[in-house]
Amino acid sequence: MKKAILLIMISAMLAGLTSCQAKRPAAAVDGAPWSEDWITFGVLGVEEPGHGLTLRDDKAARDMSYAAWSIGEAQPYVNGAGEEAERYDAQLVLLLTACGTPEEARQNVEELLEMAGEHYTVTDTAQRTFNGQEFTVLTYTFASDTSPFSRGVSAFTAFGAWAISVEFACQETFDQDGTEILTDFLEHCHYAA
C-alpha cells in the first residue's frame, strides 16, 4: 500500500513538472512561425547565430535566462579576483530578466545602462531597431585591468515585462566587426506574440 501511495505521489509530481514547462508560442511578433530550431529563452527565440559563435553556456532560473556564445579557442586567464578562468577571442552574452510589469522591465534596463556607464568607457550611444524591437546600443572600451576584452558593443531593451541585454566583447586582436555580429544576432531574434 505504501508503495502504491508513493508511486501515485511521484506520478503526480512528474505530471506537475511537465505542466509547468513553458509551451512554445505558435508565432513570433514578426509573423514568423515559432521554430523548434530556435533556442527559446522566456519570450525570446534565438536562431543559430553564425559568425563562428559556439554556444558555451545556457542557464535558466525562475526569473532569468543566461546564454553565452564564444568565438575562438579557450585560453587560460586569471581574472581580477585572482581566479582561473577561460577567455576567448570574442564572446556574446544574452541575459533576459523577467520583471513584474513592463515599467519594472524599463527600470531594469535603465539600471543596466547606468551600470554599463560605470564599468565601461562608452564611446557611442545610439537607438537602433533590430527585427522590429528598439534597443539602446552602447559601444565602449574596457579598462585593461577589469576585463580580458578590450572593446565591446551592447544592446538593451524591454519587451513587455522582460528586460533584455546582449553584449558582444572581444580582444584587441579580434579582426571581425563586433557591431555587425551583434546586429546580425539581434536581427535573428524573435519575440513571442
QUIJOSUL-V517092 format. One record per helix or strand of 3 or more residues. SS is the DSSP state (@ for helix, = for strand). FROM is the first residue (numbers start at 1). TO is the last residue. If there is no record, write none. Layout:
ss from to
SS FROM TO
SS FROM TO
This chain:
ss from to
@ 2 20
= 39 41
= 44 46
= 54 60
= 64 71
= 75 78
= 84 87
= 90 98
@ 102 119
= 121 130
= 133 141
= 151 159
= 162 170
@ 178 187
= 189 192
